Amino acid sequence: MFELRRLRLLHELALRGTISEVAAALAYSPSTVSQQLAQLEREAGVSLLEPDGRRVRLTTQGRLLAAHAARALELDEAARAELSSSQQIQERVRIAVMPTAAEALVPPALTLLAERMPDLRVEMVEMAPEEGLFELQARGFDLVVAEQYAGYTRELRDGIDRTLLGPDPVRLAVPPTSSATELADLHDRPWVMEPKGAAVREWTMQQCRAAGFEPDVRFEATDLIAHTRLVAAGHAVAMLPDLVWTGDRSSVRLLELPGSPVREIFAATRSSSRDNTAVTAVLTAMTEALAAHVPR
């Protein structure tokens, strides 16, 4: 009989690629991970790992058992969800959310949950969608709130469900004193965007090129609040989603973009948690929080 804890280590190794990364993710020492994987090999009676330079990689048998380990972990999660739903016990849901969701969606969602499930413990980490979706598959989180832009879909992962929370309009933000009326008017203005590699950066570049110009990107920041302040101070222009406006937006002037584009806000959960009442409750609260969000 295989021990589930050791199977999870093998599953993590298949996802992360190195023993040191597995150890860091699960708060073990590398030597402990190696010892447990060696014990799993003895239990399996076949070689699961082989040298790969200074590292190790999964053998064919190792990849086969890792696939079975993923299914075993899903069954374990589904069983625990079913058992907990029939008992009045405190639940814990771990969520990873992008910055705008942390500011605009999580507080009202927690208020709803405090009324509906007062014993529910929600733990949140602000995290980039790419990292959060990976950690969801690795069971670091139970729910991830992320976004995607038209033409820049995110990777689909086995065992992960997506639920659309709703659309988030994207508009052009310019300083209050700007005379611009459309995107093409900003061909010679400095821009603030997220760093290269971010889906929204590529999407924004495409919008500018469709308007006939290459934007002058002088400022880069992952924090959209920094974007709004640069725009309000008259130093840049930007394309910003409505979700960033949790308060007064009179410090900037907003213009409609061609086609009135939106980004889709979605929640990702593991398929094995479909029957988890606590995860479902968080998902519902997030959906309602987005529906109620109306920038002032």
Secondary structure, 3 states (H helix, E strand, C coil): CCCHHHHHHHHHHHHHCCHHHHHHHHCCCHHHHHHHHHHHHHHHCCCCEEEECCEEEECHHHHHHHHHHHHHHHHHHHHHHHHHHCCCCCCEEEEEECHHHHHHCHHHHHHHHHHHCCCCEEEEEECCHHHHHHHHHCCCCCEEEEEEECCECCCCCCCEEEEEEEEEEEEEEECCCCCCCCHHHHCCCEEEECCCCCHHHHHHHHHHHHCCCCCEEEEECCCHHHHHHHHHCCCCEEEEEHHHCCCCCCCCEEECCCCCCEEEEEEEEEHHHCCCHHHHHHHHHHHHHHHHCCCC
